[in-house]
Amino acid sequence: MTAPNNLRVIIDGRPLVPARSGIGVHTAEIAGRLSVTPPPLIASHAEITNRQGIERCRFRVDRAPNGILWQQFVLPRIADADVLWGPHGTIPVALRIPAVVTLHDFSSITMPGRHLLKTVLSFNVFISQSLDRARRVAAVSKAIADEAVRWFGVPRRLLEVVPNGVDDFFQPDDGESGNYILFVGTLEPRKGIHDLAAVWWSLPEPRPPLMLCGDPGWGMRLPDGVDVTGWVDRERLRTLYQRARIFVYPSRYEGFGIPPLEAMACGAPVIATRTGAIPEYAEGAALLVDPGDLDSLRAAIVRLLRDEPLRRDLRERGIERSKHYRWDRSAQLMTELLFEAARG
């Protein structure tokens, strides 16, 4: 008799090739928890050096000059499986097996000038046909699901919200908080780094140091006077969250926005913008402002720096709220979608 969880899954592993952030985190956290036999095969065009959390998966590398060519011409040829998961949102035009795609955001369409050309081409050229051909579509937030329906006509019956999450690794400790303002994410214009830097410079002295944690993205001139850590491993990242006096995430556009949720889980008081899924998971547990509203951002930062009881309250609310967003649950939802797609 066939085991109830027997399903051959192949995953487009391109998000796992660079240092993990955003889509790469989502891909790894879910891939390592998929309840399928045999373990999922992660295929890629280059070596995946960071296999933390995905050790049980199988791997295949077919080297290609770039990820787009590999996805369109190599992946369909090697996709000998029951179903493909495309965590980048797109699938090969010539794919012959069922597929599930995950939508994280549409920023390459709405804000093409804030992305590399290769990113725009890899998504915008193939997204419409990919959504037409995918048997099931996952979206990381209700906001992105609504956009998929509105802009591409994706039927509601094919959509499922599979949110990002946290696990027990991200939790508070009993240590003393530091005296710095923390941002975590790729350092690029759409993350609102310039907004944050401008507001930080306007704070009354003595102002806490501003720490930017993440790899520089494209088109970003790092502001003067701030501390930049670059990419850090999970252990260092957790400590930064736990010790932050406040965490600020001023993004102009998000599909989900994982760092504020991780910060909440670690007990950092959070200020973030109302974009993507952030209002869905943070309303009432963080201070929220509109994207690009520098006056409101500054007022929220000044208020939270001065109000210790409010920081304690947001810390407790954030910890409790984060318990409702767990990677185990998201992986369970994705497992169900993959089985449904394979069955047709």
Secondary structure, DSSP 8 states (H G I E B T S, - for coil): ---TTB--EEEE-GGGSSS--THHHHHHHHHTT---BS--EEEESS-----TT-TTSEEEE---SSHHHIIIIIHHHH--SSEEEETTS---TT--S-EEEEE---HHHH-GGGS-HHHHHHHHTTHHHHHHH-SEEEESSHHHHHHHHHHH---GGGEEE----B-TTS---SS---S-EEEES-BSGGGTHHHHHHHHHHS-SS---EEEES-B-TT----TT-EEEES--HHHHHHHHHH-SEEEE--S--SS-HHHHHHHHTT--EEEES-TTHHHHHBTTBEEE-TT-HHHHHHHHHHHHH-HHHHHHHHHHHHHHHTT-BHHHHHHHHHHHHHHHHH-
